[in-house]
């Protein structure tokens, strides 16, 4: 099965945009709790860091994460398609040989 790399990348970018928006909203509404959660996720004390969410930072991060994720997953789909094509080519060669006849009694 081949993947449509453009569609796969676009879908991944849309999911990344939604997750980034949810995260940015959490930082804007409850910055201390979000920082504490991030500390648990990356095993690092982030309590000394200040987090400020401005509209410009939100838009910049949204664009970077959306494009970066879309391009990354598009590349993953292209590589996957190359590997599937190579695998299918080797399987066709193996399947072209006549199968041995087995007689069962």
C-alpha positions in Angstrom: 0.0 0.0 0.0 1.4 3.4 -1.0 0.8 6.6 0.9 -0.1 9.9 -0.7 2.9 11.8 0.8 1.3 15.2 0.3 -2.0 14.2 2.0 -0.1 12.4 4.8 2.1 15.4 5.4 -0.9 17.8 5.3 -2.8 15.7 7.8 0.2 15.5 10.2 0.6 19.3 9.9 -3.1 19.8 10.7 -2.8 17.6 13.8 0.4 19.4 14.9 -1.4 22.8 14.5 -4.3 21.6 16.6 -2.0 20.2 19.3 0.1 23.4 19.3 -3.0 25.6 19.7 -4.2 23.5 22.6 -0.7 23.7 24.2 -0.5 27.5 23.6 -3.9 28.0 25.2 -2.8 26.0 28.2 0.3 28.2 28.5 -1.8 31.3 28.2 -4.4 30.2 30.8 -2.4 28.2 33.4 1.3 28.9 32.7 2.6 27.5 36.1 0.7 24.2 35.8 1.8 23.9 32.1 5.4 24.4 33.1 5.1 21.9 35.8 3.6 19.3 33.4 6.4 20.0 30.9 8.9 19.4 33.7 7.5 16.0 34.3 7.5 15.2 30.5 11.1 16.1 29.9 12.6 15.2 33.3 13.9 18.6 33.9 13.2 21.4 36.4 11.6 24.2 34.4 10.2 26.1 37.4 12.7 29.0 36.9 11.6 29.7 33.4 9.0 32.3 32.6 6.6 31.6 29.9 4.8 34.4 28.1 2.4 33.8 25.3 2.0 36.7 22.9 0.0 36.6 19.7 3.3 36.9 17.6 4.9 34.0 19.4 1.7 31.9 18.9 1.6 32.6 15.2 5.4 32.0 14.8 5.3 28.7 16.7 2.1 27.6 14.9 3.7 28.2 11.5 7.0 26.6 12.4 5.5 23.5 14.0 2.9 23.0 11.3 5.3 23.3 8.4 8.0 21.3 10.1 5.7 18.5 11.0 4.1 18.5 7.6 7.4 18.4 5.8 8.8 15.7 8.1 5.8 13.4 7.7 5.7 14.0 4.0 9.3 12.9 3.8 8.5 9.8 5.9 5.7 8.9 3.5 8.0 9.3 0.5 10.7 7.1 2.1 8.0 4.6 3.1 6.8 4.5 -0.6 10.3 3.9 -1.8 10.8 1.0 0.6 7.4 -0.5 -0.3 8.3 -0.3 -4.0 11.6 -1.9 -3.4 10.0 -4.7 -1.3 7.4 -5.3 -4.0 10.0 -5.6 -6.6 11.9 -8.3 -4.7 8.7 -10.1 -4.0 7.7 -10.2 -7.7 11.0 -11.8 -8.6 10.6 -14.5 -6.0 7.0 -15.1 -7.0 8.0 -15.5 -10.7 9.7 -18.8 -9.9 7.5 -21.9 -10.3 6.3 -23.3 -7.0 7.3 -26.9 -6.4 4.5 -29.4 -6.8 3.7 -31.3 -3.6 1.7 -34.4 -3.7 -0.1 -35.3 -0.6 -1.7 -38.7 0.1 
